[in-house]
Structure formats: C-alpha cells, structure tokens
C-alpha cells in the first residue's frame, strides 16, 4: 500500500497564512458565493434544513415552488405535513425535513413573531438548527461575520493545517482567531468553491491548485 503523503511542516497555521490563502483563492474563484438560492432569511434557513446531506443544486430545484406556495413562517406552521412533504419529496429524508420545517416555523411564530432571529443563541434554540446552519444564516442573510463549518470548510481546514479537530464546532473555534474578522464569510465561500472544483475529497487536483505552496499536503495527489 502506498505511504500517505508527508505534511510540509514549514506551512504554519497563522492569520498571515490565511490572508494569503484568501488572496489566492479570491483570484481563482472571484464569483464564489453560497450555492443555495434564497431571497430572505426565512428562505435561507429552510433551504439549509433541506440541504442537510443533500446536494445544493437539488435543493435549488425544489425550493422555487415551495417558496412560492408558502410565504411566511405562519404559512409553514399551518401547512398540512403531507402537502408540505409533497413539495420536497425529491430531497432525501423528506418526511423528517418537512416535520423540521414545520416545527421550526411554529417556534418562529410562537417566540419570534414569525421572524428569523439575528443572533446565534436564539437561532440555536430552533428545532433542526445547529451552529453550522445558524452561522450560515447570520453570515449570508444578516451580513454578520460568522464561520459556518460545512463539509468543504471542514475538509479544507484540516488539509490546510488550520485545525486538527474533526468536530465542526471545534473547527469553528480553531478557525475564528485565524481568519481575519472581516473576511470570515468570504473565507467560507472560497473554501466551499475550492472544495467543489479543485480540492475534492477523493483525488484533489493538487498539481493545478493555486494554494499548493501554502498547503501542508501539496502532493496529496501527485502530478
Ligand atoms: S494542494 Fe491539494 S490537498 Fe492542498 S489544498 Fe490544494 S488540492 Fe487540496
């Protein structure tokens, strides 16, 4: 069996190093943004609930009809579960996710006047909402500089030597002091884009990677 590649130990996890990573990825992926479609905080929150272990493009295919049918948290809370489920049946775990959407919206109506709260503590009290979802909502719907650790942010942060943790919440805490505060959302978008296009989970395209010289594993896939 081939030996795993050795890390380049000269690459240290520092804020200066992260700035360089952002600079280079920004040039490589100028259009990097969140892949989920939404027009308001509620739509983003619900799209994220649907996107758990599902592809964003599939979620984007079902949400236009869903968002056109139900316009407010009150509408979702009052919806019949079977009818709601019909709009998302192409997504995996559609029954569980329909129930989560309904429960989450019922809580929004009961405790937040039907509005999505703009702070982490309140978001975390909603059914089906963890730190990743809450931070992505804060960062992308409310313009706050929060780090949402999805599968790409997790994998690339590990490969780039920015964390040794495997738990997403711990990874967020490792990244927070390393990523300049005004760049946290941008950093996540760039890692997501790079993870989808270059640094794949299997066979990353190292020889053509723009941040190869900043990566502790520049030969994870050899030329
Ligand atoms: S050099 Fe390879 S492992 Fe490192 S970030 Fe680039 S693609 Fe990923």
Boltz pocket constraint, residues with backbone or C-beta under 6 A from the ligand:
constraints:
  - pocket:
      binder: B
      contacts: [[A, 159], [A, 198], [A, 199], [A, 200], [A, 204], [A, 205], [A, 206], [A, 209], [A, 210], [A, 211], [A, 212], [A, 215], [A, 216], [A, 217], [A, 218], [A, 219], [A, 220], [A, 221]]
      max_distance: 6.0
